[in-house]
Amino acid sequence: MQSLLMITSILGAENCATVLANQLGFSVEIVANRREGLARLRRREYTLVVVDDAIAESDPEGAEMLWKHAGLAVPLQINFAISGSARLVREVRAVLARREQEQSLAMRAAAAAVESELRDTVTGLILHSQLALNEPSLSPELSAKLKTVAELAGNLQQRLGHGAGLQPAS
């Protein structure tokens, strides 16, 4: 279950936590100050850490410590004095949607980078196999093995969707 840590001393925080839990399906914990927040962050991981503007603005260094100890939790600073539960729910949904989109983009970029590296390596294997096969003093046994390597690399190249480029030796 996803969890949220609310760091606020505002009256009615329990009601806000109940609304968040019901609307988002999160478990919500409330602490009243930075020190308690840091203690909770040391004990467990949270999906989201929401800090009251009043706490963050009154102790900027303390707020910075909270963000550093938040780990992978999404940080959100909000003014509880002027924000109702409905707005907090919208803010939380928006920040989580942004995080999900960022993670998706990062995963796609990482996959593309790995695929590019694989393509480069496979192209290198094919090229060097072809160059080795053109050596005049190549034994028939080694030639057969190099042809197998080139063929396997060619198959891998096709599976990676690299239609153009070097073709395996036949």
C-alpha positions in Angstrom: 0.0 0.0 0.0 1.2 3.5 -0.8 1.9 5.7 2.1 1.9 9.5 2.8 3.6 11.4 5.6 2.0 14.7 6.5 4.1 17.1 8.5 1.8 19.8 9.9 0.6 21.1 13.2 -2.6 22.6 11.8 -5.9 21.8 13.5 -8.0 19.4 11.5 -5.0 17.5 10.0 -6.7 14.3 11.0 -9.8 15.1 8.9 -7.5 16.0 6.0 -5.7 12.7 6.4 -8.9 10.8 6.4 -10.0 12.4 3.2 -6.6 11.6 1.6 -6.8 8.0 2.7 -10.3 7.6 1.4 -9.8 9.5 -1.9 -6.3 8.1 -2.8 -6.3 4.7 -1.0 -3.1 5.7 0.9 -2.1 5.0 4.4 -1.6 8.5 5.9 0.6 9.3 8.9 0.6 12.7 10.6 3.4 14.3 12.6 3.4 17.8 14.0 7.0 18.9 13.4 10.3 18.5 11.5 12.0 16.4 14.2 9.1 13.8 14.3 9.1 13.9 10.5 12.8 13.1 10.3 12.4 10.3 12.8 9.6 8.7 10.6 11.6 9.1 7.4 14.5 7.3 9.0 12.2 4.4 10.0 10.4 3.7 6.7 9.9 4.8 3.1 6.9 6.8 2.0 5.4 7.4 -1.4 4.8 11.1 -0.7 5.9 13.6 2.0 3.7 16.6 2.4 5.2 19.5 4.4 3.1 22.4 5.7 4.4 25.8 4.3 4.4 27.2 7.8 6.9 24.6 9.0 9.1 24.8 5.9 9.2 28.6 5.8 9.9 28.9 9.6 12.9 26.5 9.3 14.3 26.4 5.8 17.3 24.3 6.8 15.0 21.8 8.6 12.9 21.6 5.5 16.0 20.9 3.4 16.9 18.1 5.8 13.4 16.7 5.3 13.7 16.7 1.5 17.2 15.0 1.8 15.8 12.3 4.0 12.7 11.7 2.0 14.5 9.2 -0.2 12.3 8.2 -3.2 9.2 9.9 -1.7 7.7 12.7 -3.8 8.1 15.9 -1.9 5.2 18.4 -1.7 5.1 21.6 0.1 1.6 23.1 0.6 0.0 25.9 2.7 -2.5 24.0 4.8 -3.9 27.2 6.2 -5.5 28.2 2.8 -5.8 24.8 1.1 -8.7 22.5 1.7 -8.7 18.7 1.5 -10.0 18.8 -2.1 -7.1 21.0 -3.2 -4.6 18.8 -1.4 -6.1 15.7 -3.1 -5.7 17.4 -6.5 -2.1 18.5 -5.8 -1.2 15.0 -4.7 -2.7 13.4 -7.8 -1.0 15.9 -10.0 2.5 15.4 -8.4 2.1 11.6 -8.5 1.0 11.8 -12.2 4.1 13.9 -13.0 6.3 11.4 -11.1 4.8 8.5 -13.0 5.3 10.3 -16.3 9.0 11.1 -15.4 9.6 7.5 -14.5 8.1 6.3 -17.7 10.2 8.7 -19.8 13.3 7.7 -17.8 12.6 4.0 -18.4 12.1 4.5 -22.1 15.3 6.5 -22.4 17.3 3.8 -20.5 15.8 1.1 -22.7 16.7 3.1 -25.8 20.3 3.6 -24.6 20.7 -0.1 -23.8 19.2 -1.0 -27.2 21.6 1.4 -29.0 24.6 -0.1 -27.1 23.5 -3.6 -28.1 23.1 -2.6 -31.7 26.6 -1.1 -31.8 28.1 -4.2 -30.2 26.3 -6.5 -32.6 27.4 -4.4 -35.6 30.9 -4.6 -34.3 30.7 -8.4 -34.0 29.4 -8.7 -37.6 32.1 -6.4 -38.9 35.0 -8.1 -37.2 33.6 -11.5 -38.1 33.5 -10.5 -41.8 37.0 -9.0 -41.7 38.3 -12.2 -40.0 36.6 -14.4 -42.7 38.4 -12.5 -45.4 41.8 -13.5 -44.0 43.7 -15.7 -46.5 45.3 -17.9 -43.9 42.0 -18.8 -42.1 41.6 -22.5 -41.3 38.3 -24.2 -42.4 37.4 -24.9 -38.8 37.9 -21.3 -37.7 36.1 -20.1 -40.8 33.0 -22.3 -39.8 33.0 -20.9 -36.3 33.3 -17.3 -37.5 30.4 -17.8 -39.9 28.4 -19.1 -37.0 29.3 -16.1 -34.9 28.4 -13.7 -37.8 25.1 -15.6 -38.4 24.1 -15.4 -34.7 25.1 -11.7 -34.6 23.0 -11.1 -37.7 20.0 -12.9 -36.1 20.4 -10.7 -33.0 20.7 -7.6 -35.2 17.4 -8.5 -36.9 15.7 -9.1 -33.6 16.8 -5.7 -32.4 15.1 -4.2 -35.4 18.3 -3.1 -37.1 17.3 -3.9 -40.6 19.8 -1.7 -42.4 23.6 -1.9 -42.0 26.0 -4.7 -42.2 24.8 -8.1 -43.2 26.2 -11.3 -41.7 28.6 -13.2 -44.0 27.2 -16.2 -45.8 
